[in-house]
């Protein structure tokens, strides 16, 4: 049976050393490396700000907050996305509408 690789990483000795330094420090979370990463990433994507989060769910939650969605707002979500993508909207009091996307035409329909 063939194995289909999920992803391939490129981890250098420099990466391993950097991780070991953080793990050995007193700042496992919210330390100076996080601030440096945020500043470097913001510069890389030409943005004034960047915020590091612990996982994708936290990132989706922040994106809902950044959109300033209000209770009762309608949010369109694709049916094939993870449920957490729309759950963050529902937790903010929004209504979600699931839509399908036709592969060839890219038309959306409910």
N, C-alpha and C positions, 0 to 999 in steps of 0.2 A: 504494500500500500504506500502510495506517495504522500508525503507530508507537504501541505501548502503552507509556506511560511506566513505568519501573521504580520510580522514586521522584522526589520533588521536594524540593529542599533550599531552605532559607531561610537564606541567608548574608548577614549584614550587613557593613557597612564596619568595624564594631567587631570582628566575628569575624576579618576579614582582618587587621586591625591586630594583634590578639592573637596570631594564628598567626605573623605576620611577626616580632613581638617574640621569640617563643620560638625561631624559626629563626635569629634573629640573636644569640641568647644563647649562653652556654657550656654550657647545660643542655638539649640537645635531648631527652634522655630522663632520667627520674628527677629532674627539677628541681623547683623550688618550685611551679610551676604544677600539677604532678601531685598534690602533697600538698594544694594548695588545692582542686583538683577533687574529690579523694577526700573531703575534709571537707565540702565543699558538697553533694556527692551523698549522702553519708550523712545529712546533715541533711535534705535534700529527701525522702528515702525513710524518714525516721524510724528510722534504724539507728545503732548505735554505731560501726560500721565500714563501710568500702567500700574496695575494692582495684581500681585501674585496671590493665588488662592490655592487651597489644598487639593481640589478636585474639580471635575467637570460640573457636578451638581452645584457646587458653590459658585462657579463661574456663571452658570445659567441663572442662578438666583440674583447675582449682582447685575446681570444684563437686564433682567426684569425691573430691578430697582432703577437702573440707569435710564430706562425708557419712560420712567415716571408714569407707569400704567395706573389707572384709577379703578376703583371698584366699579364693576359694570362694563368696563371696556371690553371690546371683542378682540380676540387674538386668534389668528389663523395658524394652524399647526398641521404639518404633514402627518399622515397616518403612520408612516414607517419610522418616525422618530421615536426615541426612547420616551417612555411615559413621563419621565422626570422633566422633559422639556416643556410639557404643558402643565405639569403639576405645579411648577413654580408660578405660572400665571394664575391658576386656580387658587393657590394659597394667597395670592395678592387680591383676590376678589374679582378676577376677570372671568369672562365667559370664553370658553375655547370652542373653536369650530374646526373639526377635522376635515381636511380636504385630501383628495387624491391628485396625483399628477400623472397625466398620460405620458408615457415614455417618449413616443415619437413627436407629438405636437407640443409637449410641455404645457398643455392646457390644464388648468385646475378645475376640479368639480367636487361638489359636496355629496 
